[in-house]
Every structure is written in C-alpha cells, then in structure tokens.
Amino acid sequence: MKAAVLKVRGEPPAAGEFPDPELAGENPVLDVLVAGLNPIDLAIAAGKVPAREREHPSVAGVEGVGELDGRRYYFDAPIAPHGSIAERSLVERESLIELPERLDPALAVSLGVAGLAAWLALTWRAGMRAGESVLVLGASGIVGQIAVQAARLLGAGRIVAAARDRASLERAPAELGADAAVELAGGELAERLRAAAGGGYDVVIDPLWGEPAVAALAALSPSGRLVAIGNSAGETAAIPGRDLRNRLGSIIGHTNFRAPREVKREAFAAMAAHAAAGELTVPLRELPLADVTAAWAEQAASPHHKIVLRPR
C-alpha cells in the first residue's frame, strides 16, 4: 500500500510502499480517508518522545479519519509500525470515535490532536466557567485558533488573542470571536496584555511558554490559571515566584496523551457538533500523500493552517 515511510530517525518520511496491516485481535484495519499532520509527528520522528519511540521502517502519523463497514471514524492510536498517513492503518478499537454524517473528514481530523489540546485545556484542565476572561497565546496557530472559538462557545466573558503574526491577529476578532488582540512582539507585554483584559485573566491557554508565559502570568487575575500545552517559544521560563504566590495563581500542565479516553470522546463529540453546525472552523490545506515530504517541511515552519494528507 502507499504510505509515508520513515526509514531513518530524525529524517522526514517519503511517500513509498509499505506492507498492508493485518488484523490483530479485536483491533480493526481502517481505510484511511485523511490523515492530520501535527508538531507531535515531527517530534516522534526525531526521537523526542520516548514513549512513542519505534523501530524503522514505520509509517508516520498519529491521527486520521478512516472508514470501517461503511462508517467513518476518527482515530488517534495507530498500532506500530503502522501510522495514519497511509492507505490503511491498524488502530486500537477503543480509540475510534464515529463522526456525524454532515462533518467533513478533513475538518474532523483537525478537531483531534489540535482541537482536543484547546478544548480540554479550557474544560478538563482549567475548569473554565461561563463569564471568565480568557487569554489565548499563540492564537495564530491551529490550537490557538480553535481555543479562541472554543472559549466563545463555552461562554467566556472576554477573550483576548495574542500572537506574533499580525495578519492572523487582525482576523481574530472578526472571524474567531475574540474581543481584543495583542501583538506579542514589542516591549511591556505584560502591561499590554493586562490592559486588553481590562484587569486580569482567569484562564490562559499557552502553547508557547518562554517569555510570553512570564508576561501572561504577570497579567493573571487572583486565582487565575495558566494551562501549559506547549513550548514553541522556549523550553524554559523565568517565573517570579512571589508574584505568582501572591496572586494564588496556578500553572497547570496538559497533554492529550494523559486524558482519559471518555473525556476525549466527550470533548471531540462536542466540537464535532459545533463544527457540523458551522460554529467551529479551521483553515485547511489538503495535499496528496505523495507530497508528504514537502508537507513535513511546511509543518516545521509552523503554518497558520491545518495540513491534511489524502492517501487516495
């Protein structure tokens, strides 16, 4: 079958042939309709995720939408050496989430790794309540774009989008529902973030870490919570302890890998319902599997759209 084949650790995959998966117990083989590409795929291929380390050759990709017995399912647990970026994939049966009939598979796969990171950070980890103020750092990325929309759908009182890309920020209020936008570049960031909130933030969604996280923590409201879901702006952050203690603020970690399966299933179903109703959108770039090497490089450059690969 056609697949995105990883042959050497640290190198991008190339389109090629790979043995078809065989049934293993109750775990099914799905005909893959689309596969999503994410930063985690690059990290796994580079050997930066020990829990997902695998021998090569193997197939890249952790999430996709596939068809089984005439029904379409989202999945995020392909069984090694198989991955999602292939014509067929062997997956853990318990990872299957059936899609609503009206939901486009390319949009559905965007609600998986990226969508769950945003939605679960707000709900399962931060426990966001209606009326609370929310700051979304990295709002130009897919996780950030979904987080802004999710905060609105969940009833946030005020939403501020923050990013470096000015064009994306200009779209955030009009297209995503943000109340204000703050450019991360420039000085006095904490003061500008605080001013945009009209006070402080109850919840901060942070895929960046580094200096943006430090500034956001300084703009927390009393008992505010920052949910750390990534570190694209830096591996470390110099956090003043006294200020955080005095605010009774919290730093909360999140990874989709540690979320209970039922929590993920409920979150995905909620997003899917909103997406099917046109209330949650994601900019998409669809490419054939043959272009996977170029797509890999595009993902490494942090695009402001979701890259979706079609194996057929």
C-alpha positions in Angstrom: 0.0 0.0 0.0 1.0 3.7 -0.3 2.3 5.2 2.9 4.5 7.9 4.4 7.5 5.8 5.3 10.0 6.8 8.0 13.3 5.0 7.3 15.9 6.9 9.4 15.4 8.6 12.8 15.3 12.3 12.5 14.7 12.4 8.8 11.3 13.3 7.2 9.2 10.5 5.7 8.9 9.8 2.0 6.0 8.5 0.0 6.6 4.8 -0.8 5.3 1.3 -0.4 4.7 -0.4 3.0 3.2 -3.8 3.8 -0.5 -3.8 4.4 -1.6 -4.1 8.0 -3.0 -7.4 9.2 -5.8 -7.8 11.7 -4.6 -8.2 15.3 -7.3 -9.5 17.7 -10.2 -7.0 18.0 -8.2 -4.1 16.6 -9.5 -3.2 13.1 -7.9 -2.1 9.9 -9.4 1.1 8.5 -9.3 2.5 5.0 -7.8 5.9 5.7 -9.7 8.9 4.2 -7.5 11.7 5.6 -4.6 12.0 8.0 -3.7 15.1 10.0 -0.1 16.4 10.3 1.0 17.8 13.7 4.1 19.0 15.5 3.9 15.8 17.6 4.5 13.8 14.4 7.8 15.6 13.8 8.8 15.2 17.4 8.1 11.5 17.4 10.1 11.1 14.1 13.0 13.0 15.7 13.1 10.7 18.7 12.0 13.4 21.1 9.0 11.4 22.5 10.5 8.3 24.2 7.0 6.8 24.9 6.3 6.8 21.1 9.8 5.7 20.0 9.6 3.0 17.3 11.8 1.0 15.1 12.1 1.9 11.4 10.9 1.5 8.8 7.5 2.6 10.0 4.6 4.7 8.9 4.3 8.3 10.1 1.2 9.9 11.6 -0.8 9.6 14.8 -4.3 10.7 13.8 -6.7 10.2 10.9 -10.2 9.6 9.8 -10.9 6.2 8.3 -13.8 4.1 7.1 -14.9 0.7 8.5 -18.0 -1.2 7.5 -19.4 1.9 5.8 -19.0 4.2 8.8 -16.4 7.0 9.3 -14.3 7.2 12.4 -11.7 9.5 13.9 -8.7 7.6 15.4 -5.5 8.6 17.2 -4.0 5.3 18.2 -2.5 3.5 15.2 -0.5 0.4 16.2 3.2 0.4 15.3 4.8 0.1 12.9 1.6 1.5 11.2 0.7 5.1 11.3 -2.2 7.2 10.0 -0.5 8.6 6.8 -1.2 5.6 4.7 -4.0 4.0 2.6 -4.8 1.7 5.5 -4.0 1.6 9.2 -4.3 -0.8 12.1 -5.7 1.0 15.1 -6.8 0.4 18.6 -10.5 -0.2 18.6 -11.1 1.8 21.7 -9.7 4.9 20.0 -12.5 5.0 17.4 -14.9 7.9 17.5 -17.7 7.8 15.0 -18.3 11.1 13.0 -21.6 12.9 12.4 -22.8 12.4 8.9 -22.5 16.1 8.0 -19.0 16.5 9.2 -16.2 16.8 6.5 -13.4 14.3 7.3 -10.7 17.0 6.8 -12.4 19.3 9.3 -13.0 16.3 11.7 -9.3 15.4 11.8 -8.5 19.0 12.8 -10.6 18.5 15.9 -8.3 15.7 17.1 -4.8 16.4 18.3 -5.1 20.2 17.9 -8.8 20.6 18.8 -8.5 18.4 21.9 -5.5 20.3 23.1 -7.5 23.5 23.0 -10.9 22.2 24.3 -9.5 20.0 27.1 -7.1 22.8 28.3 -10.2 25.0 28.8 -12.5 22.4 30.2 -10.8 19.4 31.8 -7.7 21.2 33.0 -8.6 24.8 33.6 -12.3 24.2 34.6 -13.3 27.4 32.8 -16.6 28.8 33.9 -19.0 31.0 31.9 -18.2 34.6 32.2 -14.5 34.2 32.9 -11.8 36.1 31.0 -9.5 34.0 28.7 -6.2 34.8 27.1 -5.0 32.6 24.2 -1.3 32.8 23.4 -0.2 31.6 20.0 -3.6 32.4 18.7 -2.4 32.3 15.1 -1.7 28.6 15.2 -4.4 25.9 14.8 -4.6 25.1 18.5 -4.8 28.8 19.3 -7.5 29.5 16.6 -9.6 26.6 18.0 -9.0 27.8 21.6 -10.4 31.2 20.8 -13.5 29.8 19.2 -13.9 27.2 22.0 -13.7 29.8 24.7 -16.5 31.7 23.0 -18.6 28.6 22.6 -18.1 27.7 26.3 -19.3 31.1 27.4 -16.2 33.1 28.2 -16.9 36.7 29.3 -13.9 38.2 27.5 -11.4 36.6 25.1 -8.0 38.1 24.1 -6.0 36.6 21.3 -2.2 37.1 21.3 0.3 36.2 18.6 3.2 37.4 16.6 1.6 37.2 13.2 -0.2 40.5 12.6 -2.4 39.3 9.7 -3.8 36.4 11.9 -4.4 38.8 14.7 -6.4 41.1 12.5 -8.7 38.2 11.7 -9.1 37.0 15.3 -11.9 39.4 16.4 -13.8 39.3 13.1 -13.6 35.6 12.3 -12.9 33.8 15.6 -14.8 35.8 18.1 -12.0 37.4 20.1 -12.8 40.7 21.9 -9.3 42.1 21.5 -5.9 41.2 20.0 -2.4 41.8 21.3 0.8 41.5 19.3 3.4 39.6 21.2 6.3 41.4 19.6 7.4 44.6 21.4 8.0 45.8 24.9 5.8 46.0 28.0 4.0 42.8 27.0 2.5 42.1 30.5 1.1 45.7 30.7 -0.4 45.4 27.2 -1.9 42.0 28.0 -3.4 43.3 31.3 -4.8 46.4 29.5 -6.5 44.2 26.9 -8.2 42.2 29.6 -9.5 45.2 31.4 -7.9 43.8 34.5 -6.5 40.2 34.7 -7.2 36.8 33.1 -8.9 33.9 34.8 -7.6 31.4 32.2 -4.6 31.5 30.0 -4.1 28.9 27.2 -0.4 28.7 26.5 1.2 26.7 23.7 4.3 28.9 23.7 6.0 29.1 27.2 9.1 31.2 27.4 8.8 35.0 27.7 5.1 35.1 26.6 4.2 32.8 29.6 6.1 35.0 32.0 4.2 38.1 30.8 0.8 36.2 30.9 1.4 35.1 34.4 2.0 38.7 35.4 -1.4 39.5 34.0 -3.3 36.8 35.8 -6.3 37.7 38.0 -6.4 36.4 41.6 -6.7 32.6 41.4 -6.0 32.7 37.7 -4.9 29.5 35.9 -2.3 29.2 33.1 -2.6 25.9 31.2 0.8 25.0 29.6 0.2 22.9 26.4 3.5 23.5 24.5 6.8 25.3 24.4 7.3 26.6 20.9 8.7 29.9 22.2 11.2 28.4 24.6 12.0 25.4 26.8 12.3 27.4 30.0 10.7 30.4 31.6 12.0 32.6 34.4 8.9 32.9 36.6 8.9 35.2 39.7 7.7 33.0 42.5 6.5 35.8 44.9 4.2 37.4 42.3 2.6 34.0 41.4 2.1 33.1 45.1 0.6 36.5 45.9 -2.0 36.0 43.1 -2.8 32.5 44.3 -2.2 31.6 40.6 -1.7 28.2 39.2 0.3 26.7 36.4 -1.4 23.5 35.0 0.2 21.1 32.6 -1.8 19.4 29.8 -1.2 16.7 27.3 -3.8 14.8 25.3 -1.9 11.6 26.0 -2.9 11.7 29.7 -6.6 12.5 29.2 -9.0 9.6 29.9 -10.4 8.1 26.8 -14.0 9.0 27.7 -13.0 12.6 28.5 -11.5 12.9 25.0 -14.5 11.2 23.4 -17.0 13.7 25.0 -14.8 16.7 24.1 -14.5 15.5 20.4 -18.2 14.9 20.2 -18.9 18.4 21.5 -16.5 20.0 19.0 -17.9 17.8 16.1 -21.4 19.0 16.8 -20.3 22.7 16.7 -18.3 22.1 13.5 -21.1 20.3 11.8 -23.3 23.3 12.6 -20.8 25.7 11.2 -19.9 27.2 14.6 -16.3 26.0 14.6 -14.0 26.4 11.6 -10.4 25.6 10.8 -8.3 26.8 7.8 -7.2 23.7 5.9 -4.6 22.8 3.3 -5.1 19.5 1.8 -2.3 17.7 0.0 -1.9 14.2 -1.6 0.2 11.6 0.3 2.8 11.9 -2.5 3.6 15.4 -1.2 4.3 14.3 2.4 8.0 15.3 2.5 7.1 18.9 1.4 4.2 18.9 3.9 6.6 17.9 6.6 8.8 20.9 5.9 5.7 23.1 5.8 4.6 21.9 9.2 8.1 22.5 10.6 7.7 26.2 9.6 4.6 26.5 11.9 1.9 27.2 9.3 -1.3 29.0 10.3 -3.5 26.3 8.8 -4.1 22.6 9.4 -2.2 20.3 7.0 -4.3 17.3 5.9 -3.0 14.5 3.7 -5.1 12.3 1.5 -3.7 8.9 0.7 -6.1 8.2 -2.2 
